[in-house]
Amino acid sequence: MKHHQSGELQQAERIYHEILQVDAHHADALHLLGVTFHQRNENEKAVETIRRAIAVNRNVSQYYCNLSIACHA
């Protein structure tokens, strides 16, 4: 999160991928990876990745919020 919040998207993405190598169904890592894709204007990848996070955990409203933002973009 520290890298992501400070705008170091490549570092954040690398760490999210490392988490997903250990646990492919880590909803928060999927969600945040999707957010990084959106921040880099890779909105199709963002939508797909955030949808994967929602499939794992449908109870986090922030996932839906960010999915909506990526879809709109």
PDB file of N, CA, C, O and CB in Angstrom:
ATOM      1  N   MET A   1       0.823  -1.196   0.000  1.00  0.00           N
ATOM      2  CA  MET A   1       0.000   0.000   0.000  1.00  0.00           C
ATOM      3  C   MET A   1       0.865   1.257   0.000  1.00  0.00           C
ATOM      4  O   MET A   1       0.514   2.253  -0.633  1.00  0.00           O
ATOM      5  CB  MET A   1      -0.935   0.000   1.206  1.00  0.00           C
ATOM      6  N   LYS A   2       1.985   1.215   0.701  1.00  0.00           N
ATOM      7  CA  LYS A   2       2.856   2.384   0.780  1.00  0.00           C
ATOM      8  C   LYS A   2       3.299   2.818  -0.623  1.00  0.00           C
ATOM      9  O   LYS A   2       3.255   4.002  -0.956  1.00  0.00           O
ATOM     10  CB  LYS A   2       4.086   2.082   1.665  1.00  0.00           C
ATOM     11  N   HIS A   3       3.724   1.853  -1.436  1.00  0.00           N
ATOM     12  CA  HIS A   3       4.155   2.167  -2.797  1.00  0.00           C
ATOM     13  C   HIS A   3       2.995   2.729  -3.615  1.00  0.00           C
ATOM     14  O   HIS A   3       3.144   3.712  -4.340  1.00  0.00           O
ATOM     15  CB  HIS A   3       4.732   0.916  -3.482  1.00  0.00           C
ATOM     16  N   HIS A   4       1.861   2.094  -3.483  1.00  0.00           N
ATOM     17  CA  HIS A   4       0.685   2.510  -4.254  1.00  0.00           C
ATOM     18  C   HIS A   4       0.284   3.930  -3.878  1.00  0.00           C
ATOM     19  O   HIS A   4       0.051   4.766  -4.751  1.00  0.00           O
ATOM     20  CB  HIS A   4      -0.494   1.542  -4.019  1.00  0.00           C
ATOM     21  N   GLN A   5       0.205   4.198  -2.592  1.00  0.00           N
ATOM     22  CA  GLN A   5      -0.220   5.513  -2.123  1.00  0.00           C
ATOM     23  C   GLN A   5       0.762   6.613  -2.500  1.00  0.00           C
ATOM     24  O   GLN A   5       0.374   7.771  -2.656  1.00  0.00           O
ATOM     25  CB  GLN A   5      -0.404   5.490  -0.628  1.00  0.00           C
ATOM     26  N   SER A   6       2.037   6.253  -2.645  1.00  0.00           N
ATOM     27  CA  SER A   6       3.023   7.269  -3.011  1.00  0.00           C
ATOM     28  C   SER A   6       3.219   7.377  -4.524  1.00  0.00           C
ATOM     29  O   SER A   6       4.110   8.086  -4.992  1.00  0.00           O
ATOM     30  CB  SER A   6       4.350   6.959  -2.347  1.00  0.00           C
ATOM     31  N   GLY A   7       2.375   6.665  -5.287  1.00  0.00           N
ATOM     32  CA  GLY A   7       2.421   6.767  -6.738  1.00  0.00           C
ATOM     33  C   GLY A   7       3.438   5.868  -7.414  1.00  0.00           C
ATOM     34  O   GLY A   7       3.657   5.977  -8.621  1.00  0.00           O
ATOM     35  N   GLU A   8       4.059   4.984  -6.656  1.00  0.00           N
ATOM     36  CA  GLU A   8       5.034   4.039  -7.216  1.00  0.00           C
ATOM     37  C   GLU A   8       4.285   2.807  -7.721  1.00  0.00           C
ATOM     38  O   GLU A   8       4.344   1.733  -7.122  1.00  0.00           O
ATOM     39  CB  GLU A   8       6.116   3.638  -6.149  1.00  0.00           C
ATOM     40  N   LEU A   9       3.578   2.989  -8.840  1.00  0.00           N
ATOM     41  CA  LEU A   9       2.665   1.955  -9.326  1.00  0.00           C
ATOM     42  C   LEU A   9       3.381   0.690  -9.767  1.00  0.00           C
ATOM     43  O   LEU A   9       2.867  -0.408  -9.554  1.00  0.00           O
ATOM     44  CB  LEU A   9       1.852   2.489 -10.469  1.00  0.00           C
ATOM     45  N   GLN A  10       4.548   0.813 -10.371  1.00  0.00           N
ATOM     46  CA  GLN A  10       5.267  -0.391 -10.804  1.00  0.00           C
ATOM     47  C   GLN A  10       5.670  -1.245  -9.608  1.00  0.00           C
ATOM     48  O   GLN A  10       5.546  -2.469  -9.648  1.00  0.00           O
ATOM     49  CB  GLN A  10       6.512  -0.009 -11.622  1.00  0.00           C
ATOM     50  N   GLN A  11       6.147  -0.613  -8.553  1.00  0.00           N
ATOM     51  CA  GLN A  11       6.529  -1.350  -7.340  1.00  0.00           C
ATOM     52  C   GLN A  11       5.290  -2.002  -6.717  1.00  0.00           C
ATOM     53  O   GLN A  11       5.321  -3.169  -6.329  1.00  0.00           O
ATOM     54  CB  GLN A  11       7.224  -0.402  -6.310  1.00  0.00           C
ATOM     55  N   ALA A  12       4.212  -1.240  -6.628  1.00  0.00           N
ATOM     56  CA  ALA A  12       2.977  -1.771  -6.055  1.00  0.00           C
ATOM     57  C   ALA A  12       2.480  -2.960  -6.870  1.00  0.00           C
ATOM     58  O   ALA A  12       2.104  -3.989  -6.309  1.00  0.00           O
ATOM     59  CB  ALA A  12       1.894  -0.677  -5.990  1.00  0.00           C
ATOM     60  N   GLU A  13       2.479  -2.817  -8.183  1.00  0.00           N
ATOM     61  CA  GLU A  13       2.009  -3.906  -9.055  1.00  0.00           C
ATOM     62  C   GLU A  13       2.868  -5.154  -8.866  1.00  0.00           C
ATOM     63  O   GLU A  13       2.344  -6.266  -8.809  1.00  0.00           O
ATOM     64  CB  GLU A  13       2.030  -3.465 -10.539  1.00  0.00           C
ATOM     65  N   ARG A  14       4.163  -4.977  -8.772  1.00  0.00           N
ATOM     66  CA  ARG A  14       5.066  -6.112  -8.568  1.00  0.00           C
ATOM     67  C   ARG A  14       4.702  -6.854  -7.280  1.00  0.00           C
ATOM     68  O   ARG A  14       4.652  -8.083  -7.258  1.00  0.00           O
ATOM     69  CB  ARG A  14       6.540  -5.635  -8.518  1.00  0.00           C
ATOM     70  N   ILE A  15       4.452  -6.110  -6.226  1.00  0.00           N
ATOM     71  CA  ILE A  15       4.112  -6.726  -4.943  1.00  0.00           C
ATOM     72  C   ILE A  15       2.752  -7.417  -5.022  1.00  0.00           C
ATOM     73  O   ILE A  15       2.593  -8.515  -4.488  1.00  0.00           O
ATOM     74  CB  ILE A  15       4.110  -5.669  -3.821  1.00  0.00           C
ATOM     75  N   TYR A  16       1.776  -6.801  -5.672  1.00  0.00           N
ATOM     76  CA  TYR A  16       0.457  -7.444  -5.824  1.00  0.00           C
ATOM     77  C   TYR A  16       0.592  -8.762  -6.591  1.00  0.00           C
ATOM     78  O   TYR A  16      -0.062  -9.748  -6.251  1.00  0.00           O
ATOM     79  CB  TYR A  16      -0.537  -6.496  -6.560  1.00  0.00           C
ATOM     80  N   HIS A  17       1.435  -8.781  -7.619  1.00  0.00           N
ATOM     81  CA  HIS A  17       1.653 -10.022  -8.364  1.00  0.00           C
ATOM     82  C   HIS A  17       2.326 -11.075  -7.482  1.00  0.00           C
ATOM     83  O   HIS A  17       1.990 -12.256  -7.571  1.00  0.00           O
ATOM     84  CB  HIS A  17       2.509  -9.753  -9.616  1.00  0.00           C
ATOM     85  N   GLU A  18       3.256 -10.669  -6.645  1.00  0.00           N
ATOM     86  CA  GLU A  18       3.908 -11.615  -5.726  1.00  0.00           C
ATOM     87  C   GLU A  18       2.888 -12.219  -4.775  1.00  0.00           C
ATOM     88  O   GLU A  18       2.917 -13.423  -4.521  1.00  0.00           O
ATOM     89  CB  GLU A  18       5.032 -10.918  -4.927  1.00  0.00           C
ATOM     90  N   ILE A  19       1.991 -11.402  -4.248  1.00  0.00           N
ATOM     91  CA  ILE A  19       0.936 -11.898  -3.360  1.00  0.00           C
ATOM     92  C   ILE A  19       0.065 -12.900  -4.110  1.00  0.00           C
ATOM     93  O   ILE A  19      -0.280 -13.953  -3.573  1.00  0.00           O
ATOM     94  CB  ILE A  19       0.072 -10.726  -2.815  1.00  0.00           C
ATOM     95  N   LEU A  20      -0.286 -12.574  -5.344  1.00  0.00           N
ATOM     96  CA  LEU A  20      -1.164 -13.448  -6.124  1.00  0.00           C
ATOM     97  C   LEU A  20      -0.483 -14.749  -6.534  1.00  0.00           C
ATOM     98  O   LEU A  20      -1.164 -15.740  -6.799  1.00  0.00           O
ATOM     99  CB  LEU A  20      -1.647 -12.722  -7.357  1.00  0.00           C
ATOM    100  N   GLN A  21       0.840 -14.764  -6.592  1.00  0.00           N
ATOM    101  CA  GLN A  21       1.550 -16.023  -6.857  1.00  0.00           C
ATOM    102  C   GLN A  21       1.396 -16.977  -5.676  1.00  0.00           C
ATOM    103  O   GLN A  21       1.353 -18.194  -5.856  1.00  0.00           O
ATOM    104  CB  GLN A  21       3.052 -15.758  -7.139  1.00  0.00           C
ATOM    105  N   VAL A  22       1.312 -16.426  -4.481  1.00  0.00           N
ATOM    106  CA  VAL A  22       1.134 -17.239  -3.275  1.00  0.00           C
ATOM    107  C   VAL A  22      -0.334 -17.611  -3.091  1.00  0.00           C
ATOM    108  O   VAL A  22      -0.653 -18.744  -2.728  1.00  0.00           O
ATOM    109  CB  VAL A  22       1.652 -16.487  -2.034  1.00  0.00           C
ATOM    110  N   ASP A  23      -1.224 -16.653  -3.343  1.00  0.00           N
ATOM    111  CA  ASP A  23      -2.663 -16.856  -3.168  1.00  0.00           C
ATOM    112  C   ASP A  23      -3.394 -16.189  -4.328  1.00  0.00           C
ATOM    113  O   ASP A  23      -3.664 -14.988  -4.294  1.00  0.00           O
ATOM    114  CB  ASP A  23      -3.155 -16.284  -1.795  1.00  0.00           C
ATOM    115  N   ALA A  24      -3.707 -16.968  -5.343  1.00  0.00           N
ATOM    116  CA  ALA A  24      -4.337 -16.447  -6.566  1.00  0.00           C
ATOM    117  C   ALA A  24      -5.726 -15.862  -6.310  1.00  0.00           C
ATOM    118  O   ALA A  24      -6.287 -15.188  -7.174  1.00  0.00           O
ATOM    119  CB  ALA A  24      -4.438 -17.551  -7.606  1.00  0.00           C
ATOM    120  N   HIS A  25      -6.277 -16.118  -5.131  1.00  0.00           N
ATOM    121  CA  HIS A  25      -7.618 -15.641  -4.807  1.00  0.00           C
ATOM    122  C   HIS A  25      -7.595 -14.580  -3.704  1.00  0.00           C
ATOM    123  O   HIS A  25      -8.562 -14.441  -2.955  1.00  0.00           O
ATOM    124  CB  HIS A  25      -8.499 -16.810  -4.383  1.00  0.00           C
ATOM    125  N   HIS A  26      -6.512 -13.845  -3.606  1.00  0.00           N
ATOM    126  CA  HIS A  26      -6.401 -12.784  -2.608  1.00  0.00           C
ATOM    127  C   HIS A  26      -7.171 -11.571  -3.132  1.00  0.00           C
ATOM    128  O   HIS A  26      -6.688 -10.836  -3.993  1.00  0.00           O
ATOM    129  CB  HIS A  26      -4.892 -12.423  -2.312  1.00  0.00           C
ATOM    130  N   ALA A  27      -8.364 -11.381  -2.602  1.00  0.00           N
ATOM    131  CA  ALA A  27      -9.277 -10.370  -3.142  1.00  0.00           C
ATOM    132  C   ALA A  27      -8.698  -8.961  -3.080  1.00  0.00           C
ATOM    133  O   ALA A  27      -8.826  -8.200  -4.039  1.00  0.00           O
ATOM    134  CB  ALA A  27     -10.587 -10.409  -2.393  1.00  0.00           C
ATOM    135  N   ASP A  28      -8.076  -8.611  -1.986  1.00  0.00           N
ATOM    136  CA  ASP A  28      -7.538  -7.252  -1.879  1.00  0.00           C
ATOM    137  C   ASP A  28      -6.420  -7.008  -2.887  1.00  0.00           C
ATOM    138  O   ASP A  28      -6.352  -5.938  -3.491  1.00  0.00           O
ATOM    139  CB  ASP A  28      -7.024  -6.997  -0.464  1.00  0.00           C
ATOM    140  N   ALA A  29      -5.551  -7.986  -3.071  1.00  0.00           N
ATOM    141  CA  ALA A  29      -4.468  -7.835  -4.056  1.00  0.00           C
ATOM    142  C   ALA A  29      -5.043  -7.726  -5.465  1.00  0.00           C
ATOM    143  O   ALA A  29      -4.562  -6.924  -6.265  1.00  0.00           O
ATOM    144  CB  ALA A  29      -3.481  -9.027  -3.974  1.00  0.00           C
ATOM    145  N   LEU A  30      -6.058  -8.515  -5.775  1.00  0.00           N
ATOM    146  CA  LEU A  30      -6.702  -8.418  -7.086  1.00  0.00           C
ATOM    147  C   LEU A  30      -7.318  -7.031  -7.279  1.00  0.00           C
ATOM    148  O   LEU A  30      -7.141  -6.399  -8.321  1.00  0.00           O
ATOM    149  CB  LEU A  30      -7.783  -9.511  -7.240  1.00  0.00           C
ATOM    150  N   HIS A  31      -8.032  -6.578  -6.274  1.00  0.00           N
ATOM    151  CA  HIS A  31      -8.673  -5.264  -6.351  1.00  0.00           C
ATOM    152  C   HIS A  31      -7.644  -4.155  -6.563  1.00  0.00           C
ATOM    153  O   HIS A  31      -7.797  -3.321  -7.455  1.00  0.00           O
ATOM    154  CB  HIS A  31      -9.481  -4.993  -5.078  1.00  0.00           C
ATOM    155  N   LEU A  32      -6.612  -4.150  -5.749  1.00  0.00           N
ATOM    156  CA  LEU A  32      -5.617  -3.085  -5.846  1.00  0.00           C
ATOM    157  C   LEU A  32      -4.817  -3.166  -7.143  1.00  0.00           C
ATOM    158  O   LEU A  32      -4.421  -2.139  -7.694  1.00  0.00           O
ATOM    159  CB  LEU A  32      -4.675  -3.144  -4.656  1.00  0.00           C
ATOM    160  N   LEU A  33      -4.581  -4.371  -7.629  1.00  0.00           N
ATOM    161  CA  LEU A  33      -3.938  -4.520  -8.931  1.00  0.00           C
ATOM    162  C   LEU A  33      -4.827  -3.904 -10.009  1.00  0.00           C
ATOM    163  O   LEU A  33      -4.343  -3.208 -10.901  1.00  0.00           O
ATOM    164  CB  LEU A  33      -3.653  -6.016  -9.241  1.00  0.00           C
ATOM    165  N   GLY A  34      -6.117  -4.164  -9.918  1.00  0.00           N
ATOM    166  CA  GLY A  34      -7.058  -3.562 -10.859  1.00  0.00           C
ATOM    167  C   GLY A  34      -7.045  -2.046 -10.792  1.00  0.00           C
ATOM    168  O   GLY A  34      -7.135  -1.373 -11.819  1.00  0.00           O
ATOM    169  N   VAL A  35      -6.934  -1.517  -9.606  1.00  0.00           N
ATOM    170  CA  VAL A  35      -6.867  -0.065  -9.444  1.00  0.00           C
ATOM    171  C   VAL A  35      -5.602   0.480 -10.106  1.00  0.00           C
ATOM    172  O   VAL A  35      -5.647   1.534 -10.742  1.00  0.00           O
ATOM    173  CB  VAL A  35      -6.901   0.319  -7.946  1.00  0.00           C
ATOM    174  N   THR A  36      -4.481  -0.218  -9.968  1.00  0.00           N
ATOM    175  CA  THR A  36      -3.251   0.254 -10.623  1.00  0.00           C
ATOM    176  C   THR A  36      -3.419   0.240 -12.141  1.00  0.00           C
ATOM    177  O   THR A  36      -2.950   1.147 -12.828  1.00  0.00           O
ATOM    178  CB  THR A  36      -2.039  -0.622 -10.210  1.00  0.00           C
ATOM    179  N   PHE A  37      -4.088  -0.791 -12.663  1.00  0.00           N
ATOM    180  CA  PHE A  37      -4.343  -0.828 -14.105  1.00  0.00           C
ATOM    181  C   PHE A  37      -5.157   0.396 -14.525  1.00  0.00           C
ATOM    182  O   PHE A  37      -4.844   1.044 -15.523  1.00  0.00           O
ATOM    183  CB  PHE A  37      -5.084  -2.132 -14.498  1.00  0.00           C
ATOM    184  N   HIS A  38      -6.195   0.704 -13.764  1.00  0.00           N
ATOM    185  CA  HIS A  38      -7.012   1.881 -14.086  1.00  0.00           C
ATOM    186  C   HIS A  38      -6.168   3.157 -14.044  1.00  0.00           C
ATOM    187  O   HIS A  38      -6.296   4.019 -14.912  1.00  0.00           O
ATOM    188  CB  HIS A  38      -8.200   1.998 -13.106  1.00  0.00           C
ATOM    189  N   GLN A  39      -5.324   3.269 -13.051  1.00  0.00           N
ATOM    190  CA  GLN A  39      -4.502   4.472 -12.925  1.00  0.00           C
ATOM    191  C   GLN A  39      -3.539   4.625 -14.102  1.00  0.00           C
ATOM    192  O   GLN A  39      -3.078   5.730 -14.387  1.00  0.00           O
ATOM    193  CB  GLN A  39      -3.719   4.438 -11.615  1.00  0.00           C
ATOM    194  N   ARG A  40      -3.238   3.532 -14.778  1.00  0.00           N
ATOM    195  CA  ARG A  40      -2.375   3.577 -15.960  1.00  0.00           C
ATOM    196  C   ARG A  40      -3.196   3.549 -17.246  1.00  0.00           C
ATOM    197  O   ARG A  40      -2.658   3.318 -18.328  1.00  0.00           O
ATOM    198  CB  ARG A  40      -1.387   2.406 -15.944  1.00  0.00           C
ATOM    199  N   ASN A  41      -4.498   3.785 -17.123  1.00  0.00           N
ATOM    200  CA  ASN A  41      -5.415   3.816 -18.264  1.00  0.00           C
ATOM    201  C   ASN A  41      -5.501   2.487 -19.002  1.00  0.00           C
ATOM    202  O   ASN A  41      -5.739   2.460 -20.209  1.00  0.00           O
ATOM    203  CB  ASN A  41      -4.992   4.890 -19.226  1.00  0.00           C
ATOM    204  N   GLU A  42      -5.311   1.407 -18.296  1.00  0.00           N
ATOM    205  CA  GLU A  42      -5.510   0.061 -18.843  1.00  0.00           C
ATOM    206  C   GLU A  42      -6.841  -0.447 -18.290  1.00  0.00           C
ATOM    207  O   GLU A  42      -6.889  -1.378 -17.487  1.00  0.00           O
ATOM    208  CB  GLU A  42      -4.309  -0.917 -18.468  1.00  0.00           C
ATOM    209  N   ASN A  43      -7.912   0.189 -18.743  1.00  0.00           N
ATOM    210  CA  ASN A  43      -9.209  -0.021 -18.111  1.00  0.00           C
ATOM    211  C   ASN A  43      -9.821  -1.385 -18.370  1.00  0.00           C
ATOM    212  O   ASN A  43     -10.554  -1.892 -17.521  1.00  0.00           O
ATOM    213  CB  ASN A  43     -10.149   1.019 -18.567  1.00  0.00           C
ATOM    214  N   GLU A  44      -9.549  -1.992 -19.503  1.00  0.00           N
ATOM    215  CA  GLU A  44     -10.070  -3.344 -19.735  1.00  0.00           C
ATOM    216  C   GLU A  44      -9.456  -4.319 -18.736  1.00  0.00           C
ATOM    217  O   GLU A  44     -10.159  -5.154 -18.167  1.00  0.00           O
ATOM    218  CB  GLU A  44      -9.778  -3.805 -21.185  1.00  0.00           C
ATOM    219  N   LYS A  45      -8.149  -4.213 -18.524  1.00  0.00           N
ATOM    220  CA  LYS A  45      -7.479  -5.062 -17.540  1.00  0.00           C
ATOM    221  C   LYS A  45      -7.979  -4.735 -16.134  1.00  0.00           C
ATOM    222  O   LYS A  45      -8.119  -5.629 -15.299  1.00  0.00           O
ATOM    223  CB  LYS A  45      -5.946  -4.885 -17.622  1.00  0.00           C
ATOM    224  N   ALA A  46      -8.245  -3.466 -15.876  1.00  0.00           N
ATOM    225  CA  ALA A  46      -8.752  -3.052 -14.569  1.00  0.00           C
ATOM    226  C   ALA A  46     -10.103  -3.705 -14.286  1.00  0.00           C
ATOM    227  O   ALA A  46     -10.318  -4.274 -13.215  1.00  0.00           O
ATOM    228  CB  ALA A  46      -8.875  -1.518 -14.498  1.00  0.00           C
ATOM    229  N   VAL A  47     -11.002  -3.615 -15.254  1.00  0.00           N
ATOM    230  CA  VAL A  47     -12.342  -4.187 -15.090  1.00  0.00           C
ATOM    231  C   VAL A  47     -12.247  -5.695 -14.858  1.00  0.00           C
ATOM    232  O   VAL A  47     -12.877  -6.222 -13.941  1.00  0.00           O
ATOM    233  CB  VAL A  47     -13.221  -3.886 -16.331  1.00  0.00           C
ATOM    234  N   GLU A  48     -11.478  -6.376 -15.668  1.00  0.00           N
ATOM    235  CA  GLU A  48     -11.334  -7.825 -15.531  1.00  0.00           C
ATOM    236  C   GLU A  48     -10.776  -8.200 -14.154  1.00  0.00           C
ATOM    237  O   GLU A  48     -11.266  -9.135 -13.520  1.00  0.00           O
ATOM    238  CB  GLU A  48     -10.422  -8.374 -16.638  1.00  0.00           C
ATOM    239  N   THR A  49      -9.772  -7.486 -13.699  1.00  0.00           N
ATOM    240  CA  THR A  49      -9.115  -7.826 -12.443  1.00  0.00           C
ATOM    241  C   THR A  49      -9.999  -7.502 -11.242  1.00  0.00           C
ATOM    242  O   THR A  49     -10.069  -8.283 -10.293  1.00  0.00           O
ATOM    243  CB  THR A  49      -7.789  -7.087 -12.328  1.00  0.00           C
ATOM    244  N   ILE A  50     -10.663  -6.373 -11.281  1.00  0.00           N
ATOM    245  CA  ILE A  50     -11.566  -6.031 -10.176  1.00  0.00           C
ATOM    246  C   ILE A  50     -12.747  -6.988 -10.138  1.00  0.00           C
ATOM    247  O   ILE A  50     -13.227  -7.328  -9.056  1.00  0.00           O
ATOM    248  CB  ILE A  50     -12.064  -4.579 -10.308  1.00  0.00           C
ATOM    249  N   ARG A  51     -13.221  -7.424 -11.288  1.00  0.00           N
ATOM    250  CA  ARG A  51     -14.307  -8.430 -11.307  1.00  0.00           C
ATOM    251  C   ARG A  51     -13.849  -9.739 -10.656  1.00  0.00           C
ATOM    252  O   ARG A  51     -14.630 -10.407  -9.980  1.00  0.00           O
ATOM    253  CB  ARG A  51     -14.775  -8.700 -12.767  1.00  0.00           C
ATOM    254  N   ARG A  52     -12.589 -10.097 -10.863  1.00  0.00           N
ATOM    255  CA  ARG A  52     -12.043 -11.296 -10.202  1.00  0.00           C
ATOM    256  C   ARG A  52     -12.050 -11.113  -8.690  1.00  0.00           C
ATOM    257  O   ARG A  52     -12.348 -12.052  -7.952  1.00  0.00           O
ATOM    258  CB  ARG A  52     -10.602 -11.592 -10.698  1.00  0.00           C
ATOM    259  N   ALA A  53     -11.723  -9.910  -8.225  1.00  0.00           N
ATOM    260  CA  ALA A  53     -11.753  -9.631  -6.782  1.00  0.00           C
ATOM    261  C   ALA A  53     -13.174  -9.781  -6.244  1.00  0.00           C
ATOM    262  O   ALA A  53     -13.380 -10.357  -5.176  1.00  0.00           O
ATOM    263  CB  ALA A  53     -11.214  -8.206  -6.486  1.00  0.00           C
ATOM    264  N   ILE A  54     -14.147  -9.267  -6.980  1.00  0.00           N
ATOM    265  CA  ILE A  54     -15.549  -9.366  -6.557  1.00  0.00           C
ATOM    266  C   ILE A  54     -16.009 -10.817  -6.537  1.00  0.00           C
ATOM    267  O   ILE A  54     -16.788 -11.204  -5.666  1.00  0.00           O
ATOM    268  CB  ILE A  54     -16.455  -8.541  -7.487  1.00  0.00           C
ATOM    269  N   ALA A  55     -15.541 -11.621  -7.478  1.00  0.00           N
ATOM    270  CA  ALA A  55     -15.913 -13.040  -7.492  1.00  0.00           C
ATOM    271  C   ALA A  55     -15.413 -13.751  -6.236  1.00  0.00           C
ATOM    272  O   ALA A  55     -16.037 -14.704  -5.769  1.00  0.00           O
ATOM    273  CB  ALA A  55     -15.352 -13.729  -8.747  1.00  0.00           C
ATOM    274  N   VAL A  56     -14.307 -13.296  -5.702  1.00  0.00           N
ATOM    275  CA  VAL A  56     -13.740 -13.891  -4.489  1.00  0.00           C
ATOM    276  C   VAL A  56     -14.476 -13.373  -3.252  1.00  0.00           C
ATOM    277  O   VAL A  56     -14.788 -14.140  -2.341  1.00  0.00           O
ATOM    278  CB  VAL A  56     -12.225 -13.581  -4.384  1.00  0.00           C
ATOM    279  N   ASN A  57     -14.750 -12.066  -3.226  1.00  0.00           N
ATOM    280  CA  ASN A  57     -15.402 -11.459  -2.062  1.00  0.00           C
ATOM    281  C   ASN A  57     -16.401 -10.412  -2.535  1.00  0.00           C
ATOM    282  O   ASN A  57     -16.029  -9.305  -2.925  1.00  0.00           O
ATOM    283  CB  ASN A  57     -14.354 -10.822  -1.101  1.00  0.00           C
ATOM    284  N   ARG A  58     -17.646 -10.774  -2.494  1.00  0.00           N
ATOM    285  CA  ARG A  58     -18.717  -9.901  -2.996  1.00  0.00           C
ATOM    286  C   ARG A  58     -19.176  -8.864  -1.967  1.00  0.00           C
ATOM    287  O   ARG A  58     -20.097  -8.094  -2.242  1.00  0.00           O
ATOM    288  CB  ARG A  58     -19.904 -10.741  -3.425  1.00  0.00           C
ATOM    289  N   ASN A  59     -18.558  -8.833  -0.805  1.00  0.00           N
ATOM    290  CA  ASN A  59     -19.047  -8.016   0.303  1.00  0.00           C
ATOM    291  C   ASN A  59     -18.282  -6.724   0.530  1.00  0.00           C
ATOM    292  O   ASN A  59     -18.460  -6.086   1.568  1.00  0.00           O
ATOM    293  CB  ASN A  59     -19.014  -8.809   1.542  1.00  0.00           C
ATOM    294  N   VAL A  60     -17.435  -6.320  -0.410  1.00  0.00           N
ATOM    295  CA  VAL A  60     -16.642  -5.099  -0.227  1.00  0.00           C
ATOM    296  C   VAL A  60     -17.145  -4.043  -1.203  1.00  0.00           C
ATOM    297  O   VAL A  60     -16.934  -4.146  -2.411  1.00  0.00           O
ATOM    298  CB  VAL A  60     -15.112  -5.375  -0.441  1.00  0.00           C
ATOM    299  N   SER A  61     -17.803  -3.041  -0.672  1.00  0.00           N
ATOM    300  CA  SER A  61     -18.417  -2.023  -1.527  1.00  0.00           C
ATOM    301  C   SER A  61     -17.383  -1.249  -2.342  1.00  0.00           C
ATOM    302  O   SER A  61     -17.685  -0.812  -3.452  1.00  0.00           O
ATOM    303  CB  SER A  61     -19.227  -1.056  -0.682  1.00  0.00           C
ATOM    304  N   GLN A  62     -16.192  -1.073  -1.825  1.00  0.00           N
ATOM    305  CA  GLN A  62     -15.151  -0.327  -2.544  1.00  0.00           C
ATOM    306  C   GLN A  62     -14.793  -1.008  -3.865  1.00  0.00           C
ATOM    307  O   GLN A  62     -14.455  -0.334  -4.838  1.00  0.00           O
ATOM    308  CB  GLN A  62     -13.893  -0.186  -1.668  1.00  0.00           C
ATOM    309  N   TYR A  63     -14.865  -2.334  -3.903  1.00  0.00           N
ATOM    310  CA  TYR A  63     -14.591  -3.057  -5.149  1.00  0.00           C
ATOM    311  C   TYR A  63     -15.573  -2.613  -6.235  1.00  0.00           C
ATOM    312  O   TYR A  63     -15.179  -2.336  -7.368  1.00  0.00           O
ATOM    313  CB  TYR A  63     -14.685  -4.595  -4.927  1.00  0.00           C
ATOM    314  N   TYR A  64     -16.854  -2.550  -5.871  1.00  0.00           N
ATOM    315  CA  TYR A  64     -17.890  -2.168  -6.829  1.00  0.00           C
ATOM    316  C   TYR A  64     -17.723  -0.714  -7.264  1.00  0.00           C
ATOM    317  O   TYR A  64     -17.926  -0.371  -8.428  1.00  0.00           O
ATOM    318  CB  TYR A  64     -19.284  -2.382  -6.223  1.00  0.00           C
ATOM    319  N   CYS A  65     -17.356   0.112  -6.324  1.00  0.00           N
ATOM    320  CA  CYS A  65     -17.132   1.530  -6.626  1.00  0.00           C
ATOM    321  C   CYS A  65     -16.025   1.677  -7.663  1.00  0.00           C
ATOM    322  O   CYS A  65     -16.187   2.388  -8.654  1.00  0.00           O
ATOM    323  CB  CYS A  65     -16.772   2.317  -5.341  1.00  0.00           C
ATOM    324  N   ASN A  66     -14.905   1.006  -7.435  1.00  0.00           N
ATOM    325  CA  ASN A  66     -13.783   1.102  -8.366  1.00  0.00           C
ATOM    326  C   ASN A  66     -14.073   0.389  -9.681  1.00  0.00           C
ATOM    327  O   ASN A  66     -13.573   0.806 -10.726  1.00  0.00           O
ATOM    328  CB  ASN A  66     -12.528   0.524  -7.734  1.00  0.00           C
ATOM    329  N   LEU A  67     -14.859  -0.662  -9.652  1.00  0.00           N
ATOM    330  CA  LEU A  67     -15.286  -1.307 -10.890  1.00  0.00           C
ATOM    331  C   LEU A  67     -16.094  -0.328 -11.735  1.00  0.00           C
ATOM    332  O   LEU A  67     -15.894  -0.227 -12.946  1.00  0.00           O
ATOM    333  CB  LEU A  67     -16.117  -2.576 -10.588  1.00  0.00           C
ATOM    334  N   SER A  68     -16.993   0.381 -11.096  1.00  0.00           N
ATOM    335  CA  SER A  68     -17.804   1.360 -11.797  1.00  0.00           C
ATOM    336  C   SER A  68     -16.945   2.457 -12.424  1.00  0.00           C
ATOM    337  O   SER A  68     -17.183   2.861 -13.562  1.00  0.00           O
ATOM    338  CB  SER A  68     -18.820   1.971 -10.847  1.00  0.00           C
ATOM    339  N   ILE A  69     -15.966   2.927 -11.695  1.00  0.00           N
ATOM    340  CA  ILE A  69     -15.066   3.963 -12.206  1.00  0.00           C
ATOM    341  C   ILE A  69     -14.292   3.451 -13.429  1.00  0.00           C
ATOM    342  O   ILE A  69     -14.167   4.155 -14.431  1.00  0.00           O
ATOM    343  CB  ILE A  69     -14.083   4.418 -11.099  1.00  0.00           C
ATOM    344  N   ALA A  70     -13.777   2.225 -13.334  1.00  0.00           N
ATOM    345  CA  ALA A  70     -13.022   1.646 -14.453  1.00  0.00           C
ATOM    346  C   ALA A  70     -13.928   1.415 -15.656  1.00  0.00           C
ATOM    347  O   ALA A  70     -13.522   1.658 -16.793  1.00  0.00           O
ATOM    348  CB  ALA A  70     -12.359   0.323 -14.030  1.00  0.00           C
ATOM    349  N   CYS A  71     -15.147   0.948 -15.419  1.00  0.00           N
ATOM    350  CA  CYS A  71     -16.087   0.745 -16.529  1.00  0.00           C
ATOM    351  C   CYS A  71     -16.427   2.064 -17.207  1.00  0.00           C
ATOM    352  O   CYS A  71     -16.498   2.137 -18.433  1.00  0.00           O
ATOM    353  CB  CYS A  71     -17.371   0.066 -16.031  1.00  0.00           C
ATOM    354  N   HIS A  72     -16.633   3.081 -16.427  1.00  0.00           N
ATOM    355  CA  HIS A  72     -16.973   4.388 -16.978  1.00  0.00           C
ATOM    356  C   HIS A  72     -15.820   4.953 -17.811  1.00  0.00           C
ATOM    357  O   HIS A  72     -16.046   5.611 -18.827  1.00  0.00           O
ATOM    358  CB  HIS A  72     -17.337   5.360 -15.849  1.00  0.00           C
ATOM    359  N   ALA A  73     -14.600   4.697 -17.382  1.00  0.00           N
ATOM    360  CA  ALA A  73     -13.433   5.207 -18.101  1.00  0.00           C
ATOM    361  C   ALA A  73     -13.293   4.508 -19.439  1.00  0.00           C
ATOM    362  O   ALA A  73     -12.366   4.800 -20.195  1.00  0.00           O
ATOM    363  CB  ALA A  73     -12.154   5.023 -17.268  1.00  0.00           C
TER     364      ALA A  73
END
